[in-house]
Amino acid sequence: MLQAESRDGVTSGKEEVPQHWRAELGIPARMFGAADGAYSVALCTPTGLPIVTNAGFSVVPGVATEELATADTVIVSPVDPTYLRRELSPEMRDALILVRPGARVVSICTGGFTLAAAGLLDSLVATTHWQCSPLFQKWYPHIGLDENVLFVDSGNVMTSAGAASGIDLCLHLIFKDHGTEMANRVARRCVVAPRVADLRALMAAGRGDAALGRVDVD
């Protein structure tokens, strides 16, 4: 599944594969939607068809896949690990081709497998859900994997670890676009912890390095 964020709009797209994680599908819309109108959010899928979640309901796309061509950020959401595939589907590959040069491409949880299969993580460090790390390393041994962070920011390509770490990465994106005040205001509205860079005290609460994000700079 794909999603896309723009400074003045977010477009998200999702591949029709059974059993998408329903909570992660909503993270970008919830977080960016709380940013005082700084972003708009829409949903599209590579096939144009609804996708099935593992919560007993389907999600219908609101815009055509072609909207990905105008997005500033594309966010790839996760599927249940049972449905992970080493290679991209033709529809997903065609959807990613629509993403314009210079757009940010971001993944939540197992969405990193899609970025890896597309070749977008070559020569970069990435992260994904810790339970899927052995499979990720088996399929993509040429990609560096950091299992001890909530997200990795490699510039225009970013990956996050499992589930709720997508919240941390969305806050990080809002911080990069609009600063600390906006990011903290969004966190307060959504009743979540402020962005991880402001939470080093959590290390004392037993979360250790996993409380931190990783920013890789050339």
NUVO-518998 format. One record per residue (C-alpha): residue number from 0; residue in three letters; x, y, z. Coordinates in nm, 4 decimals. Layout:
// NUVO-518998
   resi   resn         c1         c2         c3
    NUM    ALA          X          Y          Z
...
END
This chain:
// NUVO-518998
   resi   resn         c1         c2         c3
      0    MET     0.0000     0.0000     0.0000
      1    LEU     0.1090     0.3541    -0.0706
      2    GLN     0.0458     0.6884     0.0850
      3    ALA     0.1684     1.0283    -0.0139
      4    GLU     0.2108     1.3548     0.1754
      5    SER     0.2485     1.6986     0.0286
      6    ARG     0.3300     2.0243     0.2056
      7    ASP    -0.0094     2.1392     0.0900
      8    GLY    -0.1585     1.7948     0.0431
      9    VAL    -0.1296     1.4256     0.1288
     10    THR    -0.2279     1.1535    -0.1132
     11    SER    -0.2272     0.7925    -0.0069
     12    GLY    -0.2553     0.4834    -0.2165
     13    LYS    -0.2984     0.1228    -0.1154
     14    GLU    -0.2463    -0.1972    -0.3083
     15    GLU    -0.5327    -0.4470    -0.3192
     16    VAL    -0.3779    -0.7260    -0.1140
     17    PRO    -0.5889    -0.8925     0.1596
     18    GLN    -0.5299    -0.8150     0.5236
     19    HIS    -0.3883    -0.4661     0.5503
     20    TRP    -0.3340    -0.3432     0.9039
     21    ARG    -0.6297    -0.1123     0.9684
     22    ALA    -0.4665     0.1087     1.2345
     23    GLU    -0.1592     0.1936     1.0276
     24    LEU    -0.3775     0.2849     0.7301
     25    GLY    -0.5216     0.5722     0.9295
     26    ILE    -0.2053     0.7104     1.0868
     27    PRO    -0.1062     0.9570     0.8096
     28    ALA    -0.4567     1.0981     0.7685
     29    ARG    -0.4977     1.1383     1.1448
     30    MET    -0.1607     1.3040     1.2053
     31    PHE    -0.1419     1.5305     0.8996
     32    GLY    -0.5111     1.6098     0.9361
     33    ALA    -0.4389     1.7653     1.2761
     34    ALA    -0.1847     2.0115     1.1341
     35    ASP    -0.4054     2.3217     1.1049
     36    GLY    -0.4913     2.2625     0.7390
     37    ALA    -0.1254     2.2480     0.6322
     38    TYR    -0.1917     1.9219     0.4482
     39    SER    -0.4773     1.7682     0.2528
     40    VAL    -0.5270     1.3923     0.2643
     41    ALA    -0.6675     1.1583    -0.0004
     42    LEU    -0.6548     0.7859    -0.0649
     43    CYS    -0.5726     0.5993    -0.3843
     44    THR    -0.4753     0.2422    -0.4692
     45    PRO    -0.2554     0.1021    -0.7468
     46    THR    -0.5501    -0.0936    -0.8855
     47    GLY    -0.8163     0.1676    -0.8168
     48    LEU    -1.0074    -0.0949    -0.6178
     49    PRO    -1.0889    -0.1073    -0.2444
     50    ILE    -0.8487    -0.2895    -0.0152
     51    VAL    -0.9338    -0.5381     0.2563
     52    THR    -0.8204    -0.4880     0.6162
     53    ASN    -0.7751    -0.7461     0.8889
     54    ALA    -1.0506    -0.5772     1.0894
     55    GLY    -1.3396    -0.7019     0.8797
     56    PHE    -1.3936    -0.3966     0.6609
     57    SER    -1.2627    -0.2617     0.3313
     58    VAL    -1.1254     0.0834     0.2474
     59    VAL    -1.2381     0.2620    -0.0687
     60    PRO    -0.9930     0.4950    -0.2486
     61    GLY    -1.1056     0.8549    -0.2800
     62    VAL    -0.8920     0.9595    -0.5768
     63    ALA    -0.7301     0.8015    -0.8806
     64    THR    -0.3799     0.6549    -0.8704
     65    GLU    -0.2624     0.9356    -1.0995
     66    GLU    -0.2823     1.1714    -0.8000
     67    LEU     0.0493     1.0226    -0.6851
     68    ALA     0.2191     1.2276    -0.9571
     69    THR     0.1447     1.5514    -0.7703
     70    ALA     0.2200     1.4358    -0.4152
     71    ASP     0.5152     1.5755    -0.2222
     72    THR     0.5434     1.2597    -0.0110
     73    VAL     0.4338     0.9035    -0.0818
     74    ILE     0.3771     0.6879     0.2270
     75    VAL     0.3682     0.3113     0.1836
     76    SER     0.1547     0.1444     0.4491
     77    PRO     0.2009    -0.2141     0.5697
     78    VAL     0.0351    -0.5458     0.5012
     79    ASP     0.0117    -0.8419     0.7337
     80    PRO     0.3485    -1.0247     0.7026
     81    THR     0.1630    -1.3294     0.5699
     82    TYR     0.1051    -1.1393     0.2459
     83    LEU     0.4553    -0.9992     0.1985
     84    ARG     0.6072    -1.0684    -0.1416
     85    ARG     0.9685    -1.0293    -0.2473
     86    GLU     0.8777    -0.8682    -0.5804
     87    LEU     0.6414    -0.5826    -0.6560
     88    SER     0.3120    -0.6487    -0.8276
     89    PRO     0.2870    -0.4907    -1.1752
     90    GLU     0.0229    -0.2506    -1.0413
     91    MET     0.2412    -0.1364    -0.7529
     92    ARG     0.5408    -0.0908    -0.9802
     93    ASP     0.3340     0.1210    -1.2187
     94    ALA     0.2045     0.3284    -0.9270
     95    LEU     0.5545     0.4004    -0.7989
     96    ILE     0.6633     0.5096    -1.1458
     97    LEU     0.4081     0.7910    -1.1159
     98    VAL     0.5884     0.9424    -0.8179
     99    ARG     0.7677     1.2551    -0.9330
    100    PRO     1.1432     1.3046    -0.8898
    101    GLY     1.2219     1.4803    -0.5621
    102    ALA     0.9123     1.3569    -0.3809
    103    ARG     0.9637     1.2008    -0.0391
    104    VAL     0.8938     0.8283    -0.0222
    105    VAL     0.8140     0.6944     0.3247
    106    SER     0.7135     0.3569     0.4664
    107    ILE     0.5367     0.2453     0.7827
    108    CYS     0.6172    -0.0971     0.9305
    109    THR     0.6319    -0.3670     0.6600
    110    GLY     0.5838    -0.1021     0.3932
    111    GLY     0.9633    -0.0964     0.3894
    112    PHE     0.9529    -0.4235     0.1968
    113    THR     0.7824    -0.2387    -0.0879
    114    LEU     1.0519     0.0294    -0.0936
    115    ALA     1.3204    -0.2393    -0.0874
    116    ALA     1.1602    -0.4330    -0.3733
    117    ALA     1.1405    -0.1101    -0.5739
    118    GLY     1.5133    -0.0492    -0.5293
    119    LEU     1.4532     0.2712    -0.3352
    120    LEU     1.6571     0.1578    -0.0346
    121    ASP     1.9683     0.0494    -0.2238
    122    SER     2.2815     0.1906    -0.0557
    123    LEU     2.0723     0.3238     0.2340
    124    VAL     2.0010     0.2181     0.5910
    125    ALA     1.6392     0.1225     0.6651
    126    THR     1.4213    -0.0169     0.9403
    127    THR     1.1043    -0.2278     0.9579
    128    HIS     0.9085    -0.4248     1.2161
    129    TRP     1.1545    -0.6195     1.4302
    130    GLN     0.9685    -0.9475     1.3804
    131    CYS     1.0151    -0.9165     1.0052
    132    SER     1.3828    -0.8198     1.0204
    133    PRO     1.5164    -1.1728     0.9499
    134    LEU     1.3027    -1.1984     0.6360
    135    PHE     1.4029    -0.8481     0.5266
    136    GLN     1.7712    -0.9326     0.5650
    137    LYS     1.7236    -1.2618     0.3775
    138    TRP     1.5472    -1.1006     0.0828
    139    TYR     1.7493    -0.7769     0.0703
    140    PRO     2.0959    -0.8476     0.2132
    141    HIS     2.2415    -0.5500     0.0252
    142    ILE     2.0365    -0.3044     0.2343
    143    GLY     2.1577    -0.1988     0.5794
    144    LEU     1.8975    -0.2678     0.8475
    145    ASP     1.8822    -0.0879     1.1832
    146    GLU     1.6432    -0.2682     1.4180
    147    ASN     1.7071    -0.0362     1.7141
    148    VAL     1.5310     0.2811     1.6007
    149    LEU     1.1725     0.3895     1.5466
    150    PHE     1.2498     0.5379     1.2063
    151    VAL     1.5325     0.6173     0.9663
    152    ASP     1.5440     0.9489     0.7794
    153    SER     1.7703     0.9239     0.4749
    154    GLY     1.6526     1.2464     0.3171
    155    ASN     1.3873     1.1834     0.0550
    156    VAL     1.3509     0.8198     0.1599
    157    MET     1.2348     0.7293     0.5120
    158    THR     1.1329     0.4054     0.6817
    159    SER     0.9701     0.3362     1.0171
    160    ALA     0.9519     0.0335     1.2425
    161    GLY     0.6348    -0.1451     1.3488
    162    ALA     0.2862    -0.0045     1.3975
    163    ALA     0.2868     0.3070     1.6187
    164    SER     0.6333     0.4147     1.5044
    165    GLY     0.4483     0.5517     1.2021
    166    ILE     0.3137     0.8189     1.4374
    167    ASP     0.6688     0.9161     1.5318
    168    LEU     0.7719     0.9385     1.1684
    169    CYS     0.4683     1.1493     1.0751
    170    LEU     0.5506     1.3892     1.3595
    171    HIS     0.9076     1.4018     1.2323
    172    LEU     0.7820     1.4960     0.8857
    173    ILE     0.5579     1.7676     1.0285
    174    PHE     0.8543     1.8980     1.2310
    175    LYS     1.0719     1.9107     0.9173
    176    ASP     0.8021     2.0965     0.7250
    177    HIS     0.6669     2.3306     0.9931
    178    GLY     0.8869     2.3185     1.3030
    179    THR     0.8663     2.2063     1.6646
    180    GLU     0.5645     2.4146     1.7656
    181    MET     0.3431     2.2655     1.4955
    182    ALA     0.4677     1.9104     1.5585
    183    ASN     0.4025     1.9385     1.9308
    184    ARG     0.0587     2.0898     1.8704
    185    VAL    -0.0331     1.7955     1.6490
    186    ALA     0.0952     1.5523     1.9122
    187    ARG    -0.1175     1.7189     2.1789
    188    ARG    -0.4297     1.7131     1.9622
    189    CYS    -0.3816     1.3457     1.8852
    190    VAL    -0.2911     1.2708     2.2490
    191    VAL     0.0392     1.1068     2.1576
    192    ALA     0.3933     1.1664     2.2826
    193    PRO     0.5865     1.4544     2.1233
    194    ARG     0.8322     1.3698     1.8504
    195    VAL     1.1091     1.1362     1.9582
    196    ALA     1.3864     1.3933     1.9365
    197    ASP     1.2240     1.5620     2.2386
    198    LEU     1.1828     1.2372     2.4328
    199    ARG     1.5307     1.1212     2.5255
    200    ALA     1.4053     1.0950     2.8828
    201    LEU     1.2164     0.7833     2.7709
    202    MET     1.5487     0.6036     2.7671
    203    ALA     1.5328     0.6052     3.1458
    204    ALA     1.1926     0.4356     3.1242
    205    GLY     1.3318     0.1236     2.9615
    206    ARG     1.2845     0.2000     2.5921
    207    GLY     1.6517     0.2665     2.5347
    208    ASP     1.7704     0.3517     2.1847
    209    ALA     1.4344     0.2445     2.0428
    210    ALA     1.3003     0.5790     2.1633
    211    LEU     1.5148     0.7550     1.9070
    212    GLY     1.4943     0.8161     1.5374
    213    ARG     1.7928     0.7954     1.3048
    214    VAL     1.8720     1.0732     1.0603
    215    ASP     2.1323     0.9856     0.7973
    216    VAL     2.2974     1.2822     0.6247
    217    ASP     2.5245     1.2520     0.3225
END
